[in-house]
Amino acid sequence: MQINITAKGVTVPPDLKEVAEKKLEKLGRLLRQVGTVDITCSRERQWRVVEIVLNANGIIVRGEDRAIDLRSAIDSLMDKLERRVKKSRSKMMERYRSSAETRQAWEAEEAEEAEEDFEPRLVRSKRFTVKPMNPEEAAAQMELVGHDFFVFRNAETEQVNVIYRRRDGNYGLIEPEF
């Protein structure tokens, strides 16, 4: 691991590189093959600002923190970077696991579809009475039923509308024009 320290308008203690190396060992365990670490120390009014840029085999992690002295800024910045790297690793691992499971499921589905020529067909028909209500009531009714969409007659416009749950958790309303 190569550590480059740059000072801009601030004096850097001689043992700062050793302190930084010791703190960076934790990140070195989380990230494989940490190549270069650029540490920039500067001054803003009464604050000492520390910026760290890690390059670990193409993955770049950057962080910045300010404190009264350089050591406390480095300590808090290392904690931030460690949390960020752990969170990123867990997301990547989850994505990897889910993609492997998804890939296996897709391959199984493709194999089944290849075996039989599948044509979608209507398998169920349902009739129900449409009650006039406003969109808020329809959303509540949809939640009670446990569906992703709900067909209702809008009490204000007297037209048939569809309310649906969006992927972000909010609701959408479809109002057809005739």
N, CA, C and O of each residue as an XYZ file, in Angstrom:
712
protein
N       0.856     -1.164      0.000
C       0.000      0.000      0.000
C       0.909      1.235      0.000
O       1.758      1.407      0.875
N       0.705      2.066     -0.987
C       1.501      3.279     -1.101
C       0.684      4.464     -0.586
O      -0.410      4.728     -1.085
N       1.212      5.178      0.413
C       0.507      6.304      1.013
C       1.204      7.597      0.611
O       2.400      7.772      0.848
N       0.441      8.502     -0.003
C       0.949      9.816     -0.390
C       0.244     10.857      0.463
O      -0.985     10.929      0.477
N       1.025     11.665      1.179
C       0.454     12.707      2.027
C       0.809     14.059      1.432
O       1.975     14.346      1.160
N      -0.215     14.887      1.234
C      -0.037     16.224      0.703
C      -0.565     17.210      1.733
O      -1.668     17.038      2.252
N       0.221     18.246      2.032
C      -0.194     19.254      3.003
C      -0.384     20.581      2.282
O       0.465     20.998      1.494
N      -1.496     21.234      2.556
C      -1.794     22.538      1.963
C      -2.052     23.532      3.089
O      -3.150     23.580      3.644
N      -1.040     24.321      3.424
C      -1.208     25.353      4.433
C      -1.296     24.844      5.855
O      -1.811     25.547      6.725
N      -0.817     23.662      6.111
C      -0.862     23.093      7.449
C       0.398     22.245      7.652
O       0.892     21.626      6.710
N       0.903     22.220      8.856
C       2.069     21.371      9.140
C       1.588     19.990      9.556
O       0.707     19.838     10.403
N       2.190     19.001      8.939
C       1.797     17.611      9.185
C       2.755     17.008     10.202
O       3.969     17.091     10.016
N       2.246     16.403     11.274
C       3.131     15.751     12.250
C       3.925     14.624     11.587
O       3.411     13.977     10.674
N       5.138     14.379     12.012
C       5.963     13.355     11.360
C       5.401     11.935     11.482
O       5.659     11.101     10.614
N       4.652     11.650     12.523
C       4.132     10.290     12.702
C       2.740     10.103     12.098
O       2.103      9.074     12.326
N       2.266     11.075     11.339
C       0.916     10.970     10.751
C       0.823      9.805      9.772
O      -0.203      9.128      9.701
N       1.900      9.572      9.014
C       1.874      8.466      8.049
C       1.748      7.125      8.761
O       1.035      6.240      8.287
N       2.424      6.964      9.884
C       2.340      5.713     10.645
C       0.949      5.523     11.232
O       0.405      4.419     11.223
N       0.376      6.620     11.746
C      -0.983      6.551     12.298
C      -1.969      6.176     11.195
O      -2.859      5.351     11.399
N      -1.801      6.793     10.022
C      -2.696      6.510      8.896
C      -2.550      5.055      8.442
O      -3.548      4.395      8.152
N      -1.317      4.555      8.379
C      -1.109      3.156      7.980
C      -1.813      2.198      8.929
O      -2.439      1.227      8.501
N      -1.704      2.483     10.221
C      -2.335      1.621     11.224
C      -3.862      1.632     11.061
O      -4.510      0.589     11.151
N      -4.426      2.821     10.820
C      -5.877      2.924     10.642
C      -6.326      2.286      9.328
O      -7.421      1.731      9.245
N      -5.475      2.368      8.300
C      -5.846      1.837      6.986
C      -5.759      0.314      6.912
O      -6.247     -0.280      5.950
N      -5.160     -0.317      7.887
C      -5.080     -1.782      7.883
C      -6.463     -2.415      7.910
O      -6.695     -3.436      7.262
N      -7.392     -1.806      8.667
C      -8.765     -2.338      8.704
C      -9.397     -2.285      7.328
O     -10.017     -3.252      6.884
N      -9.240     -1.144      6.644
C      -9.810     -1.031      5.305
C      -9.106     -1.966      4.330
O      -9.718     -2.470      3.389
N      -7.811     -2.193      4.563
C      -7.070     -3.118      3.708
C      -7.601     -4.533      3.793
O      -7.535     -5.286      2.822
N      -8.132     -4.899      4.959
C      -8.726     -6.231      5.104
C     -10.063     -6.317      4.377
O     -10.418     -7.365      3.838
N     -10.804     -5.207      4.366
C     -12.116     -5.211      3.709
C     -11.992     -5.096      2.193
O     -12.742     -5.730      1.451
N     -11.041     -4.282      1.740
C     -10.821     -4.107      0.309
C      -9.588     -4.904     -0.093
O      -8.569     -4.867      0.596
N      -9.677     -5.601     -1.172
C      -8.529     -6.376     -1.617
C      -7.604     -5.489     -2.440
O      -8.059     -4.636     -3.203
N      -6.337     -5.693     -2.281
C      -5.300     -5.046     -3.080
C      -5.422     -3.526     -3.104
O      -5.638     -2.933     -4.161
N      -5.285     -2.899     -1.942
C      -5.280     -1.440     -1.885
C      -3.959     -0.979     -2.479
O      -2.891     -1.289     -1.951
N      -4.034     -0.235     -3.581
C      -2.827      0.206     -4.273
C      -2.299      1.506     -3.701
O      -1.262      1.526     -3.037
N      -3.006      2.580     -3.956
C      -2.530      3.881     -3.503
C      -3.560      4.529     -2.585
O      -4.768      4.342     -2.728
N      -3.036      5.289     -1.650
C      -3.874      6.065     -0.744
C      -3.344      7.489     -0.777
O      -2.190      7.737     -0.427
N      -4.187      8.421     -1.197
C      -3.803      9.824     -1.231
C      -4.485     10.534     -0.075
O      -5.713     10.566      0.009
N      -3.684     11.102      0.815
C      -4.198     11.845      1.959
C      -3.835     13.309      1.760
O      -2.662     13.655      1.620
N      -4.850     14.164      1.749
C      -4.626     15.592      1.589
C      -5.067     16.284      2.865
O      -6.214     16.152      3.291
N      -4.148     17.021      3.469
C      -4.435     17.763      4.694
C      -4.428     19.246      4.363
O      -3.482     19.741      3.752
N      -5.473     19.955      4.760
C      -5.540     21.385      4.500
C      -6.192     22.085      5.680
O      -6.545     21.458      6.679
N      -6.344     23.390      5.545
C      -6.878     24.199      6.636
C      -7.989     25.093      6.111
O      -7.834     25.743      5.076
N      -9.109     25.127      6.823
C     -10.221     26.026      6.545
C     -10.577     26.724      7.842
O     -11.129     26.117      8.759
N     -10.256     27.997      7.906
C     -10.445     28.787      9.137
C      -9.798     28.067     10.319
O      -8.589     27.834     10.306
N     -10.587     27.708     11.348
C     -10.004     27.013     12.498
C      -9.996     25.495     12.311
O      -9.459     24.788     13.165
N     -10.566     24.974     11.236
C     -10.682     23.532     11.027
C      -9.490     22.988     10.282
O      -8.873     23.675      9.468
N      -9.172     21.732     10.575
C      -8.191     20.974      9.802
C      -8.991     19.973      8.980
O      -9.765     19.186      9.526
N      -8.803     20.007      7.676
C      -9.573     19.176      6.752
C      -8.680     18.058      6.232
O      -7.554     18.296      5.793
N      -9.200     16.833      6.288
C      -8.474     15.669      5.787
C      -9.335     15.007      4.719
O     -10.514     14.725      4.937
N      -8.726     14.765      3.561
C      -9.401     14.064      2.472
C      -8.578     12.827      2.150
O      -7.360     12.907      1.985
N      -9.240     11.700      2.065
C      -8.564     10.443      1.746
C      -9.207      9.845      0.503
O     -10.429      9.731      0.413
N      -8.363      9.465     -0.457
C      -8.819      8.796     -1.671
C      -8.061      7.472     -1.762
O      -6.838      7.448     -1.892
N      -8.810      6.374     -1.691
C      -8.243      5.021     -1.776
C      -8.492      4.464     -3.165
O      -9.584      4.610     -3.713
N      -7.488      3.833     -3.729
C      -7.670      3.144     -4.995
C      -7.335      1.682     -4.750
O      -6.173      1.318     -4.566
N      -8.369      0.849     -4.750
C      -8.196     -0.579     -4.462
C      -8.638     -1.391     -5.668
O      -9.809     -1.746     -5.802
N      -7.684     -1.677     -6.540
C      -7.957     -2.523     -7.697
C      -9.122     -1.994     -8.535
O      -9.993     -2.762     -8.943
N      -9.139     -0.703     -8.788
C     -10.183     -0.090     -9.611
C     -11.360      0.460     -8.834
O     -12.169      1.200     -9.392
N     -11.476      0.123     -7.578
C     -12.546      0.656     -6.739
C     -11.987      1.880     -6.022
O     -10.981      1.788     -5.319
N     -12.637      3.017     -6.199
C     -12.173      4.255     -5.588
C     -13.118      4.633     -4.460
O     -14.329      4.741     -4.652
N     -12.545      4.829     -3.287
C     -13.305      5.231     -2.101
C     -12.756      6.581     -1.667
O     -11.551      6.731     -1.468
N     -13.643      7.566     -1.521
C     -13.217      8.906     -1.148
C     -13.996      9.369      0.061
O     -15.182      9.076      0.208
N     -13.308     10.101      0.930
C     -13.976     10.662      2.097
C     -13.276     11.931      2.535
O     -12.088     12.132      2.281
N     -14.039     12.780      3.196
C     -13.501     14.041      3.692
C     -14.119     14.331      5.044
O     -15.309     14.101      5.259
N     -13.293     14.842      5.961
C     -13.797     15.205      7.274
C     -12.978     16.362      7.813
O     -11.837     16.575      7.404
N     -13.570     17.107      8.734
C     -12.874     18.239      9.344
C     -13.036     18.181     10.848
O     -14.066     17.762     11.376
N     -11.975     18.620     11.522
C     -11.959     18.640     12.977
C     -10.960     19.701     13.424
O     -10.322     20.359     12.602
N     -10.838     19.855     14.733
C      -9.927     20.849     15.296
C      -8.466     20.473     15.011
O      -7.654     21.346     14.705
N      -8.125     19.167     15.112
C      -6.766     18.732     14.811
C      -6.795     17.578     13.814
O      -7.831     16.946     13.608
N      -5.654     17.316     13.206
C      -5.582     16.323     12.131
C      -5.849     14.906     12.619
O      -6.495     14.132     11.912
N      -5.376     14.549     13.794
C      -5.565     13.181     14.292
C      -7.048     12.844     14.483
O      -7.497     11.772     14.077
N      -7.797     13.744     15.091
C      -9.225     13.461     15.292
C      -9.966     13.451     13.959
O     -10.923     12.694     13.795
N      -9.544     14.274     13.008
C     -10.163     14.246     11.681
C      -9.898     12.911     10.999
O     -10.795     12.344     10.376
N      -8.675     12.406     11.112
C      -8.355     11.111     10.508
C      -9.125      9.993     11.190
O      -9.634      9.098     10.516
N      -9.221     10.027     12.520
C      -9.963      8.996     13.247
C     -11.421      8.930     12.798
O     -11.930      7.856     12.477
N     -12.087     10.081     12.779
C     -13.504     10.071     12.397
C     -13.676      9.724     10.926
O     -14.652      9.073     10.554
N     -12.743     10.149     10.088
C     -12.834      9.833      8.657
C     -12.642      8.338      8.417
O     -13.331      7.758      7.578
N     -11.732      7.717      9.128
C     -11.523      6.278      8.974
C     -12.770      5.492      9.391
O     -13.126      4.498      8.759
N     -13.424      5.946     10.454
C     -14.671      5.294     10.863
C     -15.726      5.416      9.773
O     -16.426      4.450      9.469
N     -15.838      6.599      9.187
C     -16.810      6.812      8.100
C     -16.498      5.915      6.906
O     -17.385      5.266      6.353
N     -15.226      5.889      6.517
C     -14.848      5.074      5.364
C     -15.083      3.591      5.625
O     -15.518      2.865      4.732
N     -14.801      3.142      6.835
C     -15.020      1.739      7.176
C     -16.505      1.385      7.081
O     -16.861      0.343      6.530
N     -17.377      2.254      7.619
C     -18.818      2.001      7.510
C     -19.256      1.981      6.048
O     -20.045      1.127      5.643
N     -18.746      2.919      5.265
C     -19.125      3.006      3.854
C     -18.686      1.756      3.094
O     -19.449      1.221      2.289
N     -17.473      1.290      3.341
C     -16.961      0.103      2.650
C     -17.745     -1.139      3.067
O     -18.087     -1.967      2.222
N     -18.032     -1.277      4.363
C     -18.814     -2.430      4.823
C     -20.198     -2.441      4.204
O     -20.683     -3.489      3.778
N     -20.839     -1.276      4.151
C     -22.175     -1.183      3.557
C     -22.120     -1.530      2.071
O     -22.977     -2.259      1.571
N     -21.136     -1.020      1.380
C     -20.991     -1.305     -0.038
C     -20.722     -2.785     -0.283
O     -21.284     -3.378     -1.204
N     -19.863     -3.382      0.541
C     -19.574     -4.812      0.404
C     -20.815     -5.660      0.614
O     -21.061     -6.608     -0.132
N     -21.602     -5.318      1.637
C     -22.798     -6.118      1.903
C     -23.795     -5.980      0.760
O     -24.461     -6.952      0.403
N     -23.906     -4.786      0.179
C     -24.800     -4.609     -0.968
C     -24.322     -5.424     -2.165
O     -25.119     -6.067     -2.848
N     -23.018     -5.389     -2.410
C     -22.486     -6.147     -3.542
C     -22.662     -7.643     -3.334
O     -23.007     -8.366     -4.269
N     -22.428     -8.107     -2.114
C     -22.598     -9.528     -1.835
C     -24.057     -9.947     -1.991
O     -24.346    -11.017     -2.527
N     -24.970     -9.106     -1.525
C     -26.395     -9.400     -1.663
C     -26.788     -9.433     -3.137
O     -27.544    -10.301     -3.572
N     -26.262     -8.473     -3.896
C     -26.556     -8.422     -5.327
C     -26.001     -9.661     -6.019
O     -26.646    -10.225     -6.904
N     -24.798    -10.085     -5.613
C     -24.198    -11.267     -6.204
C     -25.018    -12.514     -5.886
O     -25.286    -13.335     -6.764
N     -25.410    -12.643     -4.626
C     -26.210    -13.814     -4.238
C     -27.535    -13.845     -4.980
O     -27.937    -14.880     -5.512
N     -28.209    -12.707     -5.011
C     -29.515    -12.679     -5.669
C     -29.375    -12.890     -7.172
O     -30.239    -13.512     -7.791
N     -28.302    -12.383     -7.763
C     -28.145    -12.577     -9.204
C     -27.877    -14.042     -9.529
O     -28.346    -14.538    -10.553
N     -27.128    -14.746     -8.673
C     -26.875    -16.166     -8.909
C     -28.173    -16.955     -8.794
O     -28.445    -17.828     -9.618
N     -28.977    -16.652     -7.774
C     -30.262    -17.337     -7.620
C     -31.192    -16.989     -8.776
O     -31.878    -17.862     -9.307
N     -31.218    -15.727     -9.162
C     -32.077    -15.292    -10.258
C     -31.652    -15.954    -11.554
O     -32.487    -16.404    -12.339
N     -30.338    -16.010    -11.773
C     -29.833    -16.622    -13.002
C     -30.260    -18.085    -13.080
O     -30.657    -18.554    -14.147
N     -30.184    -18.815    -11.960
C     -30.595    -20.215    -11.958
C     -32.082    -20.347    -12.245
O     -32.502    -21.248    -12.971
N     -32.880    -19.447    -11.674
C     -34.327    -19.489    -11.912
C     -34.632    -19.195    -13.375
O     -35.480    -19.856    -13.974
N     -33.946    -18.204    -13.962
C     -34.174    -17.879    -15.378
C     -33.789    -19.041    -16.279
O     -34.493    -19.353    -17.240
N     -32.670    -19.679    -15.965
C     -32.249    -20.811    -16.785
C     -33.267    -21.935    -16.721
O     -33.542    -22.578    -17.734
N     -33.831    -22.182    -15.543
C     -34.844    -23.229    -15.407
C     -36.097    -22.866    -16.199
O     -36.688    -23.719    -16.861
N     -36.501    -21.590    -16.130
C     -37.684    -21.151    -16.881
C     -37.442    -21.266    -18.379
O     -38.314    -21.726    -19.116
N     -36.264    -20.852    -18.831
C     -35.960    -20.936    -20.260
C     -35.962    -22.382    -20.736
O     -36.398    -22.669    -21.851
N     -35.479    -23.290    -19.899
C     -35.472    -24.700    -20.266
C     -36.897    -25.221    -20.402
O     -37.196    -25.978    -21.325
N     -37.776    -24.822    -19.493
C     -39.173    -25.255    -19.576
C     -39.841    -24.678    -20.813
O     -40.584    -25.375    -21.504
N     -39.576    -23.398    -21.094
C     -40.200    -22.773    -22.266
C     -39.690    -23.384    -23.558
O     -40.434    -23.495    -24.533
N     -38.428    -23.779    -23.571
C     -37.871    -24.398    -24.772
C     -38.517    -25.756    -25.029
O     -38.706    -26.146    -26.181
N     -38.856    -26.478    -23.956
C     -39.456    -27.794    -24.107
C     -40.866    -27.708    -24.684
O     -41.254    -28.531    -25.512
N     -41.616    -26.729    -24.253
C     -42.994    -26.620    -24.722
C     -43.215    -25.242    -25.330
O     -42.722    -24.238    -24.816
N     -43.949    -25.205    -26.415
C     -44.274    -23.926    -27.024
C     -45.394    -23.295    -26.212
O     -46.538    -23.747    -26.252
N     -45.060    -22.272    -25.495
C     -46.013    -21.652    -24.585
C     -46.665    -20.464    -25.252
O     -45.988    -19.560    -25.742
N     -47.989    -20.472    -25.266
C     -48.759    -19.320    -25.721
C     -49.644    -18.881    -24.580
O     -50.414    -19.687    -24.059
N     -49.556    -17.615    -24.172
C     -50.419    -17.168    -23.075
C     -51.881    -17.251    -23.474
O     -52.240    -16.996    -24.624
N     -52.708    -17.605    -22.524
C     -54.147    -17.707    -22.786
C     -54.898    -17.214    -21.565
O     -54.338    -17.157    -20.470
N     -56.114    -16.871    -21.735
C     -56.962    -16.397    -20.658
C     -57.372    -17.596    -19.815
O     -58.001    -18.530    -20.312
N     -57.015    -17.565    -18.549
C     -57.300    -18.713    -17.697
C     -58.361    -18.415    -16.654
O     -58.882    -19.336    -16.025
N     -58.695    -17.127    -16.456
C     -59.683    -16.798    -15.437
C     -60.393    -15.510    -15.809
O     -59.795    -14.580    -16.350
N     -61.669    -15.479    -15.510
C     -62.481    -14.286    -15.735
C     -63.238    -14.003    -14.445
O     -63.714    -14.921    -13.777
N     -63.344    -12.730    -14.105
C     -63.979    -12.383    -12.844
C     -64.928    -11.209    -13.056
O     -64.621    -10.277    -13.800
N     -66.085    -11.264    -12.393
C     -67.071    -10.179    -12.455
C     -67.327     -9.669    -11.052
O     -67.390    -10.445    -10.098
N     -67.474     -8.353    -10.932
C     -67.780     -7.756     -9.639
C     -68.462     -6.429     -9.866
O     -68.329     -5.811    -10.922
N     -69.196     -6.002     -8.856
C     -69.884     -4.721     -8.955
C     -68.898     -3.607     -8.639
O     -68.058     -3.727     -7.748
N     -69.022     -2.517     -9.395
C     -68.131     -1.379     -9.229
C     -68.869     -0.326     -8.422
O     -69.911      0.179     -8.842
N     -68.327     -0.003     -7.276
C     -68.947      0.930     -6.351
C     -68.302      2.312     -6.505
O     -67.078      2.401     -6.600
N     -69.077      3.372     -6.532
C     -68.485      4.719     -6.617
C     -67.732      5.061     -5.327
O     -68.255      4.889     -4.227
N     -66.495      5.549     -5.481
C     -65.669      5.965     -4.346
C     -64.583      6.908     -4.846
O     -64.327      6.995     -6.048
N     -63.955      7.603     -3.927
C     -62.850      8.476     -4.333
C     -61.551      7.668     -4.322
O     -61.525      6.571     -3.763
N     -60.466      8.184     -4.928
C     -59.221      7.416     -5.042
C     -58.617      7.014     -3.690
O     -57.997      5.955     -3.592
N     -58.785      7.833     -2.652
C     -58.243      7.475     -1.342
C     -58.944      6.240     -0.784
O     -58.300      5.349     -0.229
N     -60.275      6.192     -0.935
C     -61.021      5.016     -0.481
C     -60.615      3.784     -1.280
O     -60.513      2.685     -0.735
N     -60.382      3.977     -2.587
C     -59.981      2.853     -3.433
C     -58.615      2.320     -3.007
O     -58.393      1.109     -3.008
N     -57.698      3.220     -2.642
C     -56.377      2.782     -2.183
C     -56.504      1.986     -0.885
O     -55.838      0.966     -0.712
N     -57.348      2.444      0.015
C     -57.558      1.727      1.266
C     -58.184      0.360      1.001
O     -57.793     -0.633      1.616
N     -59.143      0.307      0.099
C     -59.795     -0.955     -0.259
C     -58.791     -1.916     -0.898
O     -58.814     -3.117     -0.628
N     -57.901     -1.372     -1.757
C     -56.893     -2.190     -2.405
C     -55.962     -2.814     -1.355
O     -55.599     -3.986     -1.461
N     -55.582     -2.030     -0.349
C     -54.717     -2.543      0.717
C     -55.430     -3.650      1.498
O     -54.811     -4.646      1.872
N     -56.731     -3.476      1.743
C     -57.485     -4.492      2.469
C     -57.578     -5.795      1.690
O     -57.508     -6.882      2.264
N     -57.737     -5.672      0.374
C     -57.854     -6.854     -0.470
C     -56.494     -7.519     -0.653
O     -56.414     -8.736     -0.825
N     -55.410     -6.714     -0.617
C     -54.071     -7.262     -0.778
C     -53.640     -7.394     -2.221
O     -52.767     -8.206     -2.529
N     -54.229     -6.617     -3.112
C     -53.848     -6.657     -4.527
C     -52.927     -5.490     -4.854
O     -52.750     -4.569     -4.057
N     -52.339     -5.553     -6.061
C     -51.479     -4.473     -6.532
C     -52.255     -3.428     -7.333
O     -51.720     -2.362     -7.635
N     -53.496     -3.719     -7.673
C     -54.325     -2.752     -8.390
C     -55.771     -2.914     -7.959
O     -56.146     -3.933     -7.378
N     -56.582     -1.906     -8.247
C     -57.990     -1.959     -7.862
C     -58.792     -1.138     -8.862
O     -58.449      0.007     -9.156
N     -59.870     -1.737     -9.384
C     -60.755     -1.068    -10.337
C     -61.936     -0.512     -9.564
O     -62.542     -1.210     -8.752
N     -62.265      0.768     -9.824
C     -63.374      1.404     -9.112
C     -63.986      2.488     -9.983
O     -63.384      2.940    -10.958
N     -65.213      2.903     -9.609
C     -65.865      4.023    -10.291
C     -65.569      5.277     -9.471
O     -65.920      5.358     -8.294
N     -64.924      6.246    -10.105
C     -64.576      7.489     -9.446
C     -65.837      8.275     -9.152
O     -66.593      8.583    -10.073
N     -66.087      8.609     -7.890
C     -67.305      9.311     -7.487
C     -67.353     10.720     -8.048
O     -68.441     11.261     -8.246
N     -66.198     11.332     -8.309
C     -66.164     12.700     -8.822
C     -66.429     12.756    -10.316
O     -67.175     13.621    -10.775
N     -65.829     11.845    -11.088
C     -65.947     11.892    -12.550
C     -66.945     10.889    -13.110
O     -67.301     10.963    -14.286
N     -67.404      9.946    -12.279
C     -68.333      8.892    -12.692
C     -67.748      7.995    -13.785
O     -68.497      7.388    -14.551
N     -66.431      7.907    -13.862
C     -65.780      7.033    -14.837
C     -65.050      5.913    -14.104
O     -64.729      6.030    -12.921
N     -64.798      4.838    -14.820
C     -64.069      3.722    -14.254
C     -62.582      4.071    -14.243
O     -62.030      4.447    -15.277
N     -61.932      3.951    -13.089
C     -60.511      4.230    -12.910
C     -59.823      3.004    -12.334
O     -60.469      2.093    -11.815
N     -58.516      3.001    -12.435
C     -57.700      1.943    -11.851
C     -56.632      2.607    -10.995
O     -55.913      3.493    -11.457
N     -56.537      2.173     -9.751
C     -55.462      2.629     -8.887
C     -54.513      1.460     -8.716
O     -54.944      0.316     -8.573
N     -53.195      1.755     -8.733
C     -52.207      0.680     -8.628
C     -51.052      1.108     -7.741
O     -50.793      2.296     -7.551
N     -50.360      0.102     -7.197
C     -49.201      0.364     -6.355
C     -47.969      0.384     -7.236
O     -47.724     -0.554     -7.995
N     -47.189      1.460     -7.137
C     -45.957      1.603     -7.903
C     -44.812      0.881     -7.197
O     -44.927      0.518     -6.027
N     -43.723      0.679     -7.904
C     -42.572     -0.021     -7.329
C     -41.958      0.742     -6.171
O     -41.371      0.142     -5.271
N     -42.090      2.080     -6.189
C     -41.510      2.874     -5.103
C     -42.405      2.924     -3.873
O     -42.059      3.578     -2.889
N     -43.566      2.233     -3.909
C     -44.450      2.172     -2.749
C     -45.589      3.166     -2.804
O     -46.523      3.067     -2.008
N     -45.542      4.130     -3.725
C     -46.614      5.103     -3.856
C     -47.713      4.513     -4.745
O     -47.617      3.369     -5.189
N     -48.749      5.301     -4.997
C     -49.873      4.836     -5.787
C     -49.920      5.611     -7.110
O     -49.489      6.761     -7.196
N     -50.453      4.947     -8.127
C     -50.705      5.570     -9.412
C     -52.179      5.449     -9.738
O     -52.845      4.515     -9.292
N     -52.687      6.385    -10.509
C     -54.104      6.385    -10.891
C     -54.211      6.425    -12.404
O     -53.610      7.286    -13.047
N     -54.977      5.494    -12.983
C     -55.215      5.485    -14.406
C     -56.631      5.965    -14.658
O     -57.596      5.365    -14.183
N     -56.752      7.068    -15.420
C     -58.057      7.631    -15.765
C     -58.193      7.600    -17.288
O     -57.599      8.431    -17.975
N     -58.965      6.659    -17.821
C     -59.076      6.563    -19.277
C     -59.893      7.708    -19.864
O     -60.820      8.227    -19.244
N     -59.512      8.082    -21.085
C     -60.281      9.090    -21.823
C     -60.969      8.396    -22.974
O     -60.354      7.618    -23.704
N     -62.264      8.686    -23.136
C     -63.035      8.050    -24.205
C     -63.345      9.053    -25.277
O     -63.990      8.716    -26.270
